[in-house]
Amino acid sequence: MTIADVVIAGRARRWVRRVAPRRATIRRDATAGLTGAISGVPDGMAASVLAGVNPVFGLYASIFGPIGGGLTAGTRRMVITTTSAAAVAAGSALSDVPDADRPRALFLLTLMAGALMVLAGLLRLGRYLRFVPHSVMIGFLSGVAVNIVLAQIPILAGTTESGPLALLRHLDRVNAGALAAGLFALVVLVAFRRTRFGAYATLVALIVPSVAVAIFHGSAPVVGSIPGGLPTPVLPRLSDFSFSLLAGAFAVALVVLVQGAGVSESAPNPDKTRADPNRDFVAQGVGNLLAGLFRGQPVGGSVGRTALNVAAGAADRWAAVFSGLWLAVLLLLFSGLVGAVVMSTLAAVLIVAAIGAFRAADLRAIVRTGAISRIAVLATFVSTLFLPVAAAVGVGVALSLLMQLNREAADLRVVRLTPRDDGTFVEQPAPRRLESHEVTLLDVYGSLFYAGARTLQARLPEPAGAERPVVVLRLRGRAMLGATVFAVLSDYARRLAEAGGRLYLTGVDPAVQRQLHRNRTVERVDGVRVFTATDVIGESSLEGYRAAQRWLDS
């Protein structure tokens, strides 16, 4: 046995010990898993309706997603299953795919999204989630909620029209039985959702009207034939690959990962250990790979199912695993009954879920925050209504980043620090022009990247007209500088040198000092001196200030 074999075997043993069910909690997890499985039937079917595919694919995903994700997630009570946002993203990616080819494209999309999530976790890209602003995600999720409601209204009425406006023009095509079943489901869901029977309200809303339609031989559209048994693994056909499908996989992965990070924060581990977002990335990827392999649609960390899992008493990861296993049993026993569910009742479930997911409180808070947040949330919301999911999220992220960079540049401040005898500093506004034979100690608040560097250039005191001015510029806390800053500093140092003065840089981090040496533009100017930061705050700035005074006195 090689060293690599020993290492792999050791890691496998540690993984088995980590995920093995505990005797003290196995019963609680099994009970919580059964509750989750019952809820997973309508949720999985409804997600397939959103994606525009047969509801059985959502059921398959609700079996294998929680099993694969539950065994690998760092957030141990998170349930990785079908979500509305992932389903909408998948449906958007498949919108141009012919109906006959859509299932195969769906499986390939799920596998590609899963592979991207695993890759993101292995590359430890969790820290980059902060570049997706809260306002963008709220705008996106709000737009998704509105799209869901608008798309389900015709299905609630039992028609095949493409939207509410088309439905109004053809009210004669409304199916009375489907509409009655859907309205009954809406009443049940609204009346019982916040009661202790809320976990079972969805099942009642699906079963009762569907049974009534069957008894009275109604003509309402139903789900249709659900294959008996469990799916066998199916490898994707690479001929189904397209760049639009790859773009859709990126959109699905981004939506799932960002939403999963929020789920992780809302369901901390029972032992208070912090979950690793990169490990949750991998877990959601594993869930998608397993779901896609077994003919399922994209899955991700589900807010609703995770909250239900915690409320049902889940103690560990095996509650999610059991929910997938229990759902497999339910599908084996009752696949015929699942196929008889009236489609309008699923539309009612989606409408109520979408309205409940509309984050009105978050929207109000964002609107009160400031112009950048308001524009970002509005732009993303409108883009989600009219553009594909990938484009909508991209528009929101790009716009918010551009506006944030502009804000950081506008907020940049240059202040003057006057040393006192006790070693402290008095902060004052920076002068517009430098005085002759005088040392000016400056500090900078704000980002020096991109436009911030040019803002610094505009706000540094003017050296023209002064004789032998010295500027001591404090750079403490800057771990890295961009090329534009070096251009600005070298230009300012030359202008000071032309006036017979000097530029001293203080509080310089060793990494920035190495950048200065590599850049070879700032230090090349005559009179530039660099003072490395020390553990004592202000020490190097005082040293630079006193050195500048000695140079002037000499």
C-alpha positions in Angstrom: 0.0 0.0 0.0 1.4 3.4 -1.0 1.4 6.5 1.1 -1.4 8.0 -1.0 -3.5 4.9 -0.3 -2.9 5.3 3.4 -3.9 9.0 3.3 -7.0 8.3 1.3 -8.0 5.4 3.6 -7.5 7.6 6.6 -9.7 10.4 5.2 -12.4 7.9 4.3 -12.4 6.6 7.9 -12.7 10.1 9.3 -15.5 10.9 6.9 -17.4 7.7 7.9 -17.0 8.6 11.6 -18.2 12.1 10.9 -21.3 11.2 9.0 -22.3 7.9 10.8 -25.7 8.2 12.5 -25.7 8.5 16.3 -27.8 6.2 18.3 -29.0 9.0 20.6 -30.5 11.0 17.8 -31.4 8.5 15.1 -35.1 8.3 16.1 -35.5 12.1 16.2 -33.8 12.4 12.8 -36.0 9.7 11.3 -39.2 11.4 12.5 -38.1 14.8 11.3 -37.2 13.2 7.9 -40.7 11.7 7.5 -42.2 15.2 8.0 -39.7 16.6 5.4 -40.5 13.8 3.0 -44.3 14.5 3.2 -43.6 18.2 2.5 -41.2 17.2 -0.3 -43.8 15.6 -2.5 -45.7 18.9 -3.4 -42.5 20.9 -3.3 -40.7 18.7 -5.7 -43.6 18.5 -8.1 -44.2 22.3 -8.0 -40.5 22.9 -8.7 -40.8 20.8 -11.9 -43.8 22.9 -13.0 -41.6 26.0 -12.7 -38.8 24.3 -14.7 -41.3 23.3 -17.4 -40.7 19.6 -17.1 -42.5 16.4 -15.8 -43.1 16.6 -12.1 -41.4 13.3 -11.6 -38.0 14.9 -12.1 -38.6 17.2 -9.1 -39.6 14.1 -7.1 -36.4 12.3 -8.1 -34.3 15.4 -7.2 -36.1 15.6 -3.8 -35.0 12.0 -3.1 -31.3 12.1 -4.2 -30.5 15.8 -3.5 -31.1 15.5 0.3 -29.2 12.2 0.5 -26.1 13.4 -1.3 -26.2 16.9 0.3 -27.0 15.6 3.7 -24.0 13.3 3.9 -21.5 16.0 2.9 -22.9 19.4 4.2 -21.1 21.4 6.8 -24.4 22.9 7.9 -25.7 19.6 9.3 -29.4 20.4 9.4 -29.6 22.1 6.0 -31.8 20.3 3.5 -30.5 20.4 -0.1 -33.5 19.9 -2.3 -35.6 21.6 -5.0 -36.0 25.4 -4.7 -38.1 27.9 -6.6 -35.1 30.0 -7.5 -33.1 27.1 -8.9 -36.2 25.8 -10.8 -36.8 29.2 -12.3 -33.1 29.5 -13.3 -33.3 26.0 -14.9 -36.5 26.8 -16.7 -35.0 30.0 -18.1 -31.9 28.0 -19.3 -34.2 25.5 -21.0 -36.6 28.0 -22.6 -35.3 27.5 -26.1 -34.9 23.7 -25.9 -37.6 21.7 -27.7 -40.0 19.8 -25.4 -38.7 16.4 -26.6 -35.1 17.2 -25.8 -35.8 19.1 -22.5 -35.5 16.2 -20.1 -32.0 15.2 -21.4 -30.9 18.9 -21.4 -32.2 19.2 -17.8 -30.1 16.3 -16.5 -27.0 17.7 -18.3 -27.7 21.2 -16.9 -28.0 19.7 -13.3 -24.8 17.8 -13.7 -22.9 20.8 -15.0 -24.3 23.1 -12.2 -23.2 20.5 -9.7 -19.7 20.2 -11.1 -19.4 24.0 -11.0 -20.5 24.1 -7.3 -18.0 21.3 -6.4 -15.3 23.2 -8.2 -16.2 26.5 -6.4 -16.0 24.7 -3.1 -12.6 23.1 -3.9 -11.2 26.4 -5.0 -12.6 28.0 -1.8 -14.6 30.7 -3.5 -16.9 31.1 -0.6 -15.3 34.4 0.3 -16.4 35.9 -3.0 -20.1 35.7 -2.2 -19.8 39.1 -0.6 -19.5 40.5 -4.1 -23.2 39.6 -4.6 -25.0 42.4 -2.7 -28.0 41.8 -0.5 -30.0 44.3 -2.5 -29.3 42.3 -5.7 -30.4 39.0 -4.2 -33.6 40.5 -2.7 -34.4 42.1 -6.1 -33.8 38.8 -7.8 -35.9 36.8 -5.4 -38.7 39.4 -5.5 -38.7 39.3 -9.3 -38.7 35.5 -9.2 -41.7 35.6 -6.9 -43.7 37.9 -9.2 -42.8 35.7 -12.2 -44.0 32.6 -10.4 -47.4 34.2 -9.6 -47.9 35.5 -13.1 -46.9 32.2 -14.7 -49.2 30.1 -12.5 -52.4 32.1 -12.9 -53.3 30.5 -16.2 -52.5 27.0 -14.8 -54.7 27.8 -11.8 -57.5 28.5 -14.3 -56.8 25.2 -16.2 -55.8 26.9 -19.5 -52.7 26.8 -21.7 -52.5 30.5 -22.1 -49.0 32.1 -21.8 -49.9 34.7 -19.2 -52.6 36.6 -17.3 -53.2 39.0 -20.2 -53.7 36.2 -22.7 -56.0 34.6 -20.1 -58.2 37.8 -19.9 -58.6 37.8 -23.6 -59.8 34.1 -23.6 -61.8 33.8 -20.4 -64.1 31.3 -22.3 -61.2 28.8 -22.1 -61.2 28.6 -18.3 -61.7 25.1 -17.0 -64.3 25.4 -14.2 -63.2 22.2 -12.4 -59.5 23.1 -12.4 -60.3 26.7 -11.2 -62.5 25.3 -8.4 -59.8 22.9 -7.3 -57.2 25.6 -7.4 -59.3 28.1 -5.4 -60.0 25.4 -2.8 -56.3 24.7 -2.5 -55.6 28.4 -2.1 -58.2 28.7 0.7 -56.7 25.7 2.6 -53.2 26.9 2.3 -54.0 30.4 3.5 -56.2 29.3 6.3 -54.0 26.6 7.8 -50.4 27.6 6.8 -49.6 29.3 10.1 -51.4 26.8 12.3 -50.0 23.7 13.9 -51.4 21.8 10.9 -49.4 23.9 8.5 -46.9 21.1 7.6 -49.9 19.1 6.3 -51.9 21.9 4.7 -50.2 21.5 1.4 -51.0 17.8 1.2 -54.7 18.5 2.1 -54.7 21.2 -0.6 -53.5 18.7 -3.2 -55.3 15.6 -2.2 -58.9 16.7 -1.4 -59.6 18.6 -4.6 -57.9 15.9 -6.7 -60.0 13.2 -5.1 -63.1 15.3 -5.7 -62.2 15.8 -9.4 -61.7 12.0 -9.7 -65.0 11.1 -8.0 -67.0 13.5 -10.1 -65.1 12.7 -13.3 -64.0 16.2 -13.8 -61.9 17.2 -16.8 -59.3 19.2 -15.0 -55.7 18.7 -16.2 -53.7 16.3 -13.9 -50.0 15.6 -13.5 -50.2 12.5 -15.6 -48.4 9.2 -15.5 -45.7 8.8 -12.9 -43.3 5.9 -13.6 -43.4 3.2 -10.9 -40.2 2.4 -9.0 -37.0 4.4 -8.7 -34.9 5.8 -11.5 -31.8 4.1 -12.7 -28.6 6.2 -13.3 -28.4 7.8 -16.8 -25.2 9.4 -18.2 -25.7 12.6 -20.1 -25.4 12.9 -23.8 -22.6 15.4 -24.7 -24.5 16.2 -27.9 -27.0 18.1 -25.8 -24.3 20.5 -24.7 -24.6 24.1 -25.8 -23.1 27.4 -24.5 -26.5 28.7 -23.6 -26.9 25.6 -21.4 -23.5 26.3 -19.9 -24.5 29.9 -19.1 -27.6 28.5 -17.5 -25.6 26.2 -15.4 -23.5 29.1 -14.2 -26.7 31.0 -13.3 -28.1 28.0 -11.4 -24.9 27.6 -9.5 -24.7 31.2 -8.6 -28.3 31.4 -7.4 -28.0 28.1 -5.4 -24.7 29.0 -3.8 -25.8 32.5 -2.7 -29.2 31.2 -1.4 -27.4 28.3 0.3 -25.1 30.7 2.2 -28.2 32.4 3.6 -29.7 29.0 4.6 -26.4 28.2 6.4 -26.7 31.4 8.5 -30.3 30.7 9.4 -29.7 27.1 10.6 -26.5 27.0 12.8 -25.2 23.6 13.9 -26.5 22.3 17.2 -23.0 22.3 18.7 -22.5 25.9 17.7 -19.7 25.1 15.3 -19.5 27.4 12.3 -20.2 25.8 9.0 -17.6 26.1 6.2 -19.3 27.8 3.2 -16.9 26.0 0.9 -17.9 22.7 2.3 -21.5 23.6 1.8 -20.6 24.5 -1.8 -19.3 21.0 -2.3 -22.3 19.5 -0.6 -24.8 21.3 -2.9 -22.6 20.2 -5.8 -22.8 16.6 -4.7 -26.5 16.9 -4.3 -26.8 18.2 -7.9 -24.5 15.5 -9.3 -26.5 12.8 -7.7 -29.8 14.3 -8.7 -28.7 14.8 -12.3 -27.3 11.3 -12.5 -30.7 9.9 -11.3 -32.8 12.1 -13.7 -33.5 15.0 -11.3 -33.5 18.8 -11.7 -31.2 21.3 -9.9 -31.3 21.4 -6.1 -29.9 23.7 -3.4 -30.2 24.7 0.2 -33.9 25.3 0.8 -35.0 28.0 3.2 -38.5 26.5 3.8 -37.4 22.8 4.0 -34.5 23.6 6.3 -36.8 25.6 8.6 -39.3 22.7 8.7 -36.4 20.3 9.4 -35.3 22.3 12.4 -38.9 22.8 13.6 -39.5 19.1 13.3 -36.7 18.3 15.8 -33.8 17.4 13.5 -30.7 16.8 15.5 -28.1 16.1 12.8 -27.5 15.5 9.1 -29.4 12.2 9.0 -32.8 14.1 9.1 -32.1 15.3 5.6 -30.9 11.9 4.5 -34.0 10.2 6.0 -36.3 12.7 4.2 -34.8 11.5 0.8 -35.2 7.8 1.9 -38.7 8.3 3.1 -39.7 10.1 -0.1 -38.4 7.1 -2.1 -40.6 4.8 -0.1 -43.6 7.1 -0.7 -43.0 7.2 -4.4 -42.7 3.5 -4.6 -46.0 3.0 -2.7 -48.1 5.9 -4.1 -46.8 6.8 -7.6 -50.3 6.3 -9.1 -51.9 8.7 -6.6 -49.2 11.3 -7.3 -50.1 11.2 -11.0 -53.7 12.0 -10.3 -52.9 15.4 -8.6 -54.7 18.2 -10.3 -52.3 20.7 -11.9 -54.2 23.8 -10.7 -53.6 22.7 -7.1 -49.8 22.7 -7.7 -50.3 26.2 -9.2 -52.0 27.2 -5.9 -49.1 25.9 -3.9 -46.6 27.9 -6.0 -48.6 31.1 -5.8 -48.9 30.9 -2.0 -45.2 30.0 -1.7 -44.2 32.9 -4.0 -46.3 35.4 -2.1 -44.8 34.2 1.2 -41.3 34.5 -0.2 -41.8 38.1 -1.3 -39.5 39.9 1.1 -41.5 43.1 1.7 -39.7 43.9 5.0 -36.3 43.5 3.3 -37.4 45.7 0.4 -38.5 48.4 2.7 -35.2 48.3 4.6 -33.2 48.5 1.3 -35.3 51.4 0.0 -34.5 53.3 3.2 -30.8 52.5 3.1 -29.7 54.8 0.2 -29.6 55.4 -3.5 -27.2 52.7 -4.4 -29.2 50.0 -2.7 -32.5 51.3 -4.2 -31.2 51.4 -7.8 -29.6 47.9 -7.4 -32.7 46.3 -6.1 -35.0 48.0 -8.7 -32.6 47.2 -11.6 -32.3 43.5 -10.6 -36.1 43.2 -10.0 -37.0 44.7 -13.4 -34.3 42.6 -15.1 -35.6 39.4 -13.6 -39.1 40.2 -15.0 -37.9 40.6 -18.5 -34.5 39.0 -18.9 -33.1 35.4 -18.5 -31.9 34.6 -15.0 -28.2 34.7 -15.8 -28.5 38.2 -17.4 -30.7 39.5 -14.5 -28.2 38.6 -11.8 -25.3 39.8 -13.9 -27.0 43.2 -14.4 -27.7 43.6 -10.7 -24.2 42.6 -9.6 -22.4 44.8 -12.3 -24.6 47.8 -11.6 -24.2 47.6 -7.8 -20.4 47.1 -8.1 -20.1 50.1 -10.4 -22.2 52.3 -8.2 -20.3 51.1 -5.1 -17.0 52.0 -6.7 -18.3 55.4 -7.6 -19.5 55.9 -4.1 -16.2 54.9 -2.6 -14.4 57.3 -4.9 -16.8 60.1 -4.0 -16.4 59.3 -0.3 -12.6 59.4 -0.3 -11.2 62.0 2.1 -7.8 63.4 2.6 -7.1 65.0 6.0 -4.2 66.7 7.7 -2.7 65.3 10.9 -0.9 67.7 13.2 1.4 66.0 15.7 1.1 67.0 19.4 3.8 66.9 22.0 2.3 63.7 23.6 2.6 61.7 20.4 -1.1 62.0 19.4 -2.5 63.8 16.3 -5.1 66.5 15.7 -7.1 65.9 12.6 -8.0 68.9 10.3 -9.2 69.4 6.8 -6.3 69.0 4.2 -5.1 72.4 2.8 -5.9 73.1 -0.9 -2.3 74.3 -1.5 1.0 73.5 0.2 3.0 76.1 2.1 6.7 76.8 1.4 9.3 75.2 3.8 6.6 73.3 5.7 5.9 69.6 6.4 2.3 68.5 5.7 1.3 65.1 7.2 -1.7 63.6 5.4 -3.9 60.6 5.9 -6.4 59.1 3.5 -9.8 57.6 4.3 -11.5 55.4 1.6 -10.6 53.0 -1.1 -7.6 53.8 -3.4 -8.6 51.3 -6.1 -10.0 52.2 -9.5 -11.6 55.7 -9.4 -10.5 56.2 -5.8 -6.9 56.7 -7.0 -7.9 59.5 -9.3 -10.0 61.1 -6.6 -6.9 61.1 -4.4 -5.0 62.8 -7.2 -7.6 65.5 -7.3 -7.7 66.0 -3.5 -3.9 66.1 -2.7 -2.8 69.7 -1.9 -1.4 71.6 -4.9 2.5 72.0 -4.7 2.7 74.6 -7.5 3.9 77.9 -6.2 5.5 76.6 -3.0 9.2 76.2 -2.2 10.6 73.1 -0.7 7.3 71.7 0.5 7.4 68.2 2.1 4.3 65.9 2.2 4.3 62.9 4.5 1.5 60.6 3.2 0.3 57.9 5.7 -0.6 54.6 4.1 -1.2 52.4 7.1 -3.7 49.6 6.7 -3.2 49.3 2.9 -2.3 45.7 2.2 -2.1 46.2 -1.6 -2.1 49.1 -4.0 -3.1 49.2 -7.7 -1.2 50.4 -10.7 -3.2 53.7 -10.8 -2.1 54.6 -7.3 1.5 54.2 -8.2 1.0 56.4 -11.2 -0.7 59.0 -9.0 2.1 58.9 -6.3 4.9 59.0 -8.8 3.4 62.0 -10.6 2.8 63.8 -7.2 6.4 63.0 -6.1 7.8 64.5 -9.4 5.7 67.7 -8.9 7.0 68.0 -5.3 10.6 67.5 -6.6 10.1 70.2 -9.2 9.2 72.6 -6.4 12.3 71.5 -4.5 10.3 69.3 -2.1 10.0 65.7 -1.2 7.4 62.9 -0.7 7.6 60.6 2.3 5.4 57.5 2.5 4.8 56.2 6.1 3.0 53.3 7.7 3.8 51.2 4.6 3.0 47.5 4.9 5.9 45.2 3.9 3.7 43.8 1.1 3.2 47.3 -0.3 6.9 48.0 0.1 7.6 45.0 -2.1 5.1 46.3 -4.6 6.9 49.7 -4.6 10.2 48.0 -5.3 8.7 45.9 -8.2 6.8 48.9 -9.6 10.0 51.0 -9.9 8.1 54.3 -10.6 7.6 56.0 -7.2 11.0 55.3 -5.6 12.8 56.4 -8.8 11.8 60.0 -8.1 14.4 62.0 -6.2 13.6 62.6 -2.6 11.0 59.8 -2.1 11.5 58.0 1.3 9.5 55.0 2.6 8.9 54.2 6.3 7.7 50.7 7.1 4.8 50.4 9.5 5.5 49.2 13.0 3.3 47.6 15.7 2.9 51.0 17.3 0.2 53.0 15.5 1.6 56.4 14.4 5.2 55.6 15.1 6.4 55.5 11.5 4.4 58.6 10.7 6.0 60.5 13.5 9.4 59.2 12.4 8.7 60.4 8.8 7.5 63.7 10.0 10.5 64.4 12.1 12.8 63.2 9.3 11.1 65.7 7.0 11.6 68.5 9.6 15.3 67.6 9.9 15.7 67.7 6.1 14.1 71.2 6.0 16.3 72.4 8.8 19.4 71.2 7.1 
